[in-house]
Amino acid sequence: MEKEELKKLAGEKAVDYIDDEMIVGLGTGSTVEYTLKKLGKLVRSGLKIKGIPTSVHTKRMAVKQEIPLTTLEENPVIDITIDGADEVDSDLNLIKGGGGALAREKIIAFNSKRVIIVIDDSKIVKALGIDFPLPVEVLKFGWTSTQKTLEELGCNVELRKIMGNEPYITDNSNYILDCEFERIEDPEQLEIDINNIPGVVENGLFIGLVDEVIVGGKQGILTLGKETVV
């Protein structure tokens, strides 16, 4: 199957975990878009849920799909969050932030009773950082100093840019620095070290937040739990 078909398999499967009256964290990314489309069909057929989007883009999609929305202030405890990932290791730790929504995604995940990640099988890695740079959201003020401090952790750091060579701006009006590690040996400690740097808002390491990972693979759907060894 093509990669998009694998994403569709995983994204749509996640909807099976959603029940009536749930508060649902709505993630960001191409795989989650399949979740949103199927969820929208179920809502229009009578499913009663409220969603909390993790990005402006997801909010727009949810509105288009007629999914009722709420906020974390109105509903501080989320029943389930469905989100994507850029890399997943054997401990179900993640790198997220390719879509630029890592800070809001982590807040939503942290406040969720259950976090389900949807990916295609290309996102499973032996160690984080091998195939994808680690995104770090930083304040615009003093960002070059923050960049230099991040480089001291043993990575190459680039300011994320968009078309026209302009800096990418997050939904929180910050920059993203993409940190290239050959391999992240100790993601738990690195998360702490990065977040201790002044100017850092949040980083894309999601440690110990995930309950299950739904993988779309050539043989169909595979579900990885906390006790699963990849």
KESE-459807 format. One record per residue (C-alpha): chain; residue number from 1; residue in one letter; x, y, z. Coordinates in nm, 3 decimals. Each point is the difference from the previous one (the first is absolute). Example, Ala and Ser with C-alpha at 12.3 -4.5 7.8 and 13.67 -1.06 7.14 Angstrom:
<atoms>
A_1_A_1.230_-0.450_0.780;
A_2_S_0.137_0.344_-0.066;
</atoms>
This chain:
<atoms>
A_1_M_0.000_0.000_0.000;
A_2_E_0.103_0.360_-0.057;
A_3_K_0.108_0.214_0.295;
A_4_E_-0.321_0.205_-0.005;
A_5_E_-0.206_-0.318_0.019;
A_6_L_0.198_-0.109_0.306;
A_7_K_-0.061_0.337_0.165;
A_8_K_-0.371_-0.030_-0.077;
A_9_L_-0.016_-0.346_0.158;
A_10_A_0.158_0.122_0.324;
A_11_G_-0.183_0.332_0.013;
A_12_E_-0.343_-0.152_-0.049;
A_13_K_0.063_-0.288_0.242;
A_14_A_0.054_0.247_0.286;
A_15_V_-0.362_0.112_-0.019;
A_16_D_-0.103_-0.341_0.140;
A_17_Y_0.139_0.116_0.337;
A_18_I_-0.239_0.296_0.022;
A_19_D_-0.336_-0.032_0.179;
A_20_D_-0.299_0.228_0.054;
A_21_E_0.045_0.298_0.233;
A_22_M_0.379_-0.011_-0.014;
A_23_I_0.226_0.305_0.004;
A_24_V_0.246_-0.073_-0.280;
A_25_G_0.341_0.157_-0.062;
A_26_L_0.034_0.054_-0.374;
A_27_G_0.359_-0.031_-0.115;
A_28_T_0.183_0.155_-0.293;
A_29_G_0.150_-0.167_-0.306;
A_30_S_-0.078_-0.179_-0.323;
A_31_T_-0.095_-0.332_0.162;
A_32_V_-0.234_0.164_0.253;
A_33_E_-0.181_0.171_-0.286;
A_34_Y_-0.146_-0.341_-0.089;
A_35_T_-0.115_-0.031_0.362;
A_36_L_-0.172_0.338_-0.020;
A_37_K_-0.178_-0.084_-0.324;
A_38_K_-0.139_-0.327_0.135;
A_39_L_-0.085_0.159_0.334;
A_40_G_-0.190_0.272_-0.182;
A_41_K_-0.213_-0.260_-0.179;
A_42_L_-0.085_-0.167_0.331;
A_43_V_-0.086_0.334_0.162;
A_44_R_-0.235_0.080_-0.288;
A_45_S_-0.156_-0.344_0.056;
A_46_G_-0.066_0.069_0.368;
A_47_L_0.323_-0.053_0.198;
A_48_K_0.011_0.252_0.285;
A_49_I_0.352_0.116_0.084;
A_50_K_0.191_0.325_0.048;
A_51_G_0.346_0.053_-0.142;
A_52_I_0.296_0.210_0.113;
A_53_P_0.227_0.079_-0.297;
A_54_T_0.378_0.016_0.036;
A_55_S_0.053_0.253_-0.279;
A_56_V_-0.172_0.267_-0.206;
A_57_H_0.014_-0.232_-0.301;
A_58_T_-0.173_-0.282_0.190;
A_59_K_-0.263_0.243_0.129;
A_60_R_-0.081_0.101_-0.358;
A_61_M_-0.027_-0.364_-0.105;
A_62_A_-0.221_-0.086_0.298;
A_63_V_-0.235_0.289_-0.076;
A_64_K_-0.019_-0.115_-0.363;
A_65_Q_-0.088_-0.351_0.122;
A_66_E_-0.266_0.148_0.235;
A_67_I_0.172_-0.140_0.311;
A_68_P_-0.114_0.196_0.309;
A_69_L_0.293_0.169_0.173;
A_70_T_0.082_0.099_0.355;
A_71_T_0.308_0.122_0.187;
A_72_L_0.234_-0.131_0.266;
A_73_E_-0.126_0.275_0.230;
A_74_E_-0.357_-0.130_-0.031;
A_75_N_0.105_-0.368_0.016;
A_76_P_0.334_-0.036_0.182;
A_77_V_-0.008_-0.381_-0.015;
A_78_I_0.005_-0.160_-0.345;
A_79_D_-0.134_-0.355_-0.040;
A_80_I_0.213_-0.093_-0.300;
A_81_T_0.238_0.168_-0.241;
A_82_I_0.072_-0.122_-0.353;
A_83_D_0.321_0.140_-0.146;
A_84_G_0.279_-0.083_-0.243;
A_85_A_0.378_-0.022_0.036;
A_86_D_0.316_0.046_-0.204;
A_87_E_0.189_-0.279_0.175;
A_88_V_-0.096_-0.273_0.250;
A_89_D_0.252_-0.215_0.189;
A_90_S_-0.041_-0.338_0.172;
A_91_D_-0.096_0.169_0.330;
A_92_L_-0.279_0.193_-0.176;
A_93_N_0.192_0.325_0.044;
A_94_L_-0.046_0.247_-0.284;
A_95_I_0.141_0.282_-0.201;
A_96_K_-0.278_0.237_-0.101;
A_97_G_-0.014_0.348_-0.144;
A_98_G_0.044_-0.045_-0.372;
A_99_G_-0.327_0.187_-0.036;
A_100_G_0.112_0.270_0.241;
A_101_A_-0.262_-0.065_0.270;
A_102_L_0.218_-0.176_0.257;
A_103_A_-0.065_0.230_0.298;
A_104_R_-0.378_-0.019_-0.022;
A_105_E_0.017_-0.372_-0.083;
A_106_K_0.200_-0.068_0.314;
A_107_I_-0.236_0.202_0.220;
A_108_I_-0.298_-0.194_-0.137;
A_109_A_0.177_-0.336_0.037;
A_110_F_0.106_0.077_0.358;
A_111_N_-0.360_0.075_0.097;
A_112_S_-0.145_-0.313_-0.166;
A_113_K_-0.108_-0.321_0.171;
A_114_R_0.106_-0.193_-0.310;
A_115_V_0.224_0.087_-0.294;
A_116_I_-0.022_-0.193_-0.327;
A_117_I_0.259_0.064_-0.272;
A_118_V_-0.072_-0.077_-0.366;
A_119_I_0.287_-0.056_-0.246;
A_120_D_0.104_-0.195_-0.304;
A_121_D_0.276_-0.256_0.051;
A_122_S_0.276_0.226_-0.136;
A_123_K_-0.015_0.200_0.326;
A_124_I_0.123_-0.289_0.220;
A_125_V_0.371_0.040_0.082;
A_126_K_0.265_-0.179_0.206;
A_127_A_0.096_0.328_0.169;
A_128_L_-0.143_0.352_-0.009;
A_129_G_0.179_0.261_-0.205;
A_130_I_0.132_-0.236_-0.266;
A_131_D_-0.235_0.101_-0.282;
A_132_F_-0.162_0.322_0.120;
A_133_P_0.133_0.318_0.162;
A_134_L_-0.126_0.090_0.347;
A_135_P_-0.215_0.316_-0.015;
A_136_V_0.035_0.250_0.282;
A_137_E_-0.239_0.293_0.031;
A_138_V_0.181_0.313_0.122;
A_139_L_-0.074_0.364_0.070;
A_140_K_0.096_0.240_-0.278;
A_141_F_0.185_0.212_0.255;
A_142_G_0.360_-0.117_0.021;
A_143_W_-0.059_-0.301_-0.224;
A_144_T_0.359_0.000_-0.131;
A_145_S_0.127_-0.038_0.357;
A_146_T_-0.246_-0.282_0.055;
A_147_Q_0.128_-0.159_-0.321;
A_148_K_0.360_0.011_0.121;
A_149_T_-0.092_-0.158_0.333;
A_150_L_-0.189_-0.279_-0.176;
A_151_E_0.304_-0.068_-0.218;
A_152_E_0.200_-0.064_0.317;
A_153_L_-0.216_-0.310_0.048;
A_154_G_0.168_-0.156_-0.305;
A_155_C_-0.232_0.081_-0.288;
A_156_N_-0.015_0.216_-0.310;
A_157_V_-0.275_0.262_0.035;
A_158_E_-0.188_0.172_-0.279;
A_159_L_-0.274_0.263_0.017;
A_160_R_-0.308_-0.143_-0.173;
A_161_K_-0.097_0.206_-0.301;
A_162_I_-0.284_0.004_-0.252;
A_163_M_-0.035_0.118_-0.359;
A_164_G_0.174_0.328_-0.065;
A_165_N_0.265_-0.085_0.259;
A_166_E_-0.211_0.148_0.278;
A_167_P_0.012_-0.157_0.349;
A_168_Y_-0.282_-0.241_0.076;
A_169_I_-0.230_0.145_0.269;
A_170_T_-0.191_-0.234_0.233;
A_171_D_-0.360_0.050_0.109;
A_172_N_0.152_0.141_0.321;
A_173_S_0.196_0.264_-0.200;
A_174_N_0.337_-0.167_0.067;
A_175_Y_0.283_-0.145_-0.211;
A_176_I_0.094_-0.366_-0.043;
A_177_L_0.359_-0.118_0.008;
A_178_D_0.054_-0.342_-0.159;
A_179_C_0.277_-0.192_0.176;
A_180_E_0.183_-0.272_-0.195;
A_181_F_0.131_-0.278_0.224;
A_182_E_0.160_-0.310_-0.145;
A_183_R_-0.180_-0.196_0.272;
A_184_I_-0.163_0.098_0.328;
A_185_E_0.142_-0.238_0.259;
A_186_D_-0.188_0.126_0.306;
A_187_P_-0.325_0.173_-0.105;
A_188_E_-0.124_0.035_0.359;
A_189_Q_0.304_0.202_0.108;
A_190_L_0.017_0.196_-0.325;
A_191_E_-0.358_0.118_0.045;
A_192_I_0.092_0.137_0.342;
A_193_D_0.325_0.158_-0.122;
A_194_I_-0.168_0.178_-0.290;
A_195_N_-0.291_0.133_0.204;
A_196_N_0.246_0.141_0.254;
A_197_I_0.144_0.235_-0.264;
A_198_P_-0.134_0.357_0.033;
A_199_G_-0.197_0.093_-0.310;
A_200_V_-0.127_-0.352_-0.065;
A_201_V_-0.379_-0.027_0.005;
A_202_E_-0.023_-0.376_-0.060;
A_203_N_0.172_-0.281_-0.187;
A_204_G_-0.133_-0.281_-0.216;
A_205_L_0.101_-0.292_0.224;
A_206_F_-0.312_-0.169_0.136;
A_207_I_0.117_-0.228_0.281;
A_208_G_-0.235_-0.238_0.183;
A_209_L_-0.316_0.167_-0.129;
A_210_V_-0.124_-0.264_-0.245;
A_211_D_-0.231_-0.293_0.079;
A_212_E_-0.029_-0.161_-0.343;
A_213_V_0.133_0.043_-0.352;
A_214_I_-0.209_-0.103_-0.300;
A_215_V_0.225_-0.087_-0.292;
A_216_G_-0.118_-0.028_-0.358;
A_217_G_0.222_-0.259_-0.168;
A_218_K_0.005_-0.206_-0.318;
A_219_Q_-0.152_-0.294_0.192;
A_220_G_-0.276_0.217_0.145;
A_221_I_-0.043_0.157_0.345;
A_222_L_0.245_-0.063_0.285;
A_223_T_-0.066_0.135_0.350;
A_224_L_0.295_0.061_0.230;
A_225_G_-0.061_0.031_0.374;
A_226_K_0.229_0.088_0.289;
A_227_E_0.108_-0.363_0.035;
A_228_T_0.068_-0.048_-0.372;
A_229_V_0.357_-0.028_-0.122;
A_230_V_0.053_0.134_-0.350;
</atoms>
